[in-house]
């Protein structure tokens, strides 16, 4: 399936990479590649993430060793990445 990013998700990803890059550029590249691979996997296996109890149709996939979660919607022939959030961040909207 085609994967598309909501503007908020693009901004959040940029913020994640900037934050990590300021502290450890090598780690930032590793995190970036890992997140990209996971998102590619969502395109192949769209129901990999669990359904959210907060919003109908919203799915959530935790990134395990990195404390981030990907929030996304599955539409007819498209995956929409809505947010990429750190697990300690309270707001999901």
ABEGO torsion letter per residue (X at the ends): XBBBBBAAAAAAAAAAAAAAAAABAAAAAAAAAAAAAAAAAAAABAAABBBBAABBGBBBBBAEABBBBBBBBBBAABBBBABBBBAABABAX
